[in-house]
């Protein structure tokens, strides 16, 4: 028996129906949303740069400390995204192909980095991987330090960007038909041939998308990194923390310049990954 809609619900549905039937109004709403959310903040950042001398801008952009922060941020973000892509693929395979005790709890735990404040994540990682932590104490015996080193930065980036690959791959895995694999096996294909010729061509666009999302999230991480790293220049200082330090010193130009460089790096990286995905799709 269908539930009857209240007059209030009916008015809402009628309003939504009218809204979707008006393309011009939809465009105006979406354009306004994007304008206030993206265009205006980015324009303000660019205007701050244009008000200053180009020599001052270039001096801050190519400062050795800033260059070191760019390099470390890019390297750790790429490694974190690669690590999450590899292990995310394996975890997704297990979650979608096998049934085991506690599966729903493992699946729910994947979303934990989404809900956990990044500062709490940094504190948790520092506690576990510190010299006196559960895991850090083991490595400390062999003179391997994790916290306050680039390794800590890497762990923080892995933690906060971990769910993206899994949540991107899961719907694709769930739509895969086991009958295709069984047909390949019945025709004499090996497991590797089945994976490389049937499964991977279907999965790699989602893998690349998950890698891109994970890389982008890691690139801008701040809260957990500032807790787990020493934030020392040319050691484990990343770009996001350097921007914060510049603001603390009232160097608004320096913060704007570094932020603009990071934004440019992110845009170039995303553009390259999108072009690569388009090229591979057409090649396939």
Secondary structure by P-SEA (a helix, b strand, c coil): cbbbbcaaaaaaaaaaaaaaacaaaaaaaaaaaaaaccaaaaaaaaaaaaaccaaaaaaaaacaaaaaaaaaaaaaaaaaaaaaaaaaaaaaaaaccccccaaaaaaaaccccccccaaaaaaaaaaaaccccccaaaaaaacccccccaaaaaaaaaaaacaaaaaaaaaaaaaccaaaaaaaaaacccaaaaaacccccccaaaaaaaaaaaaaaaaaccaaaaacccccccccccaaaaaaaaaaacaaaaaaaaaaaaaaaaaaaaaaaaaaaaaaaaac
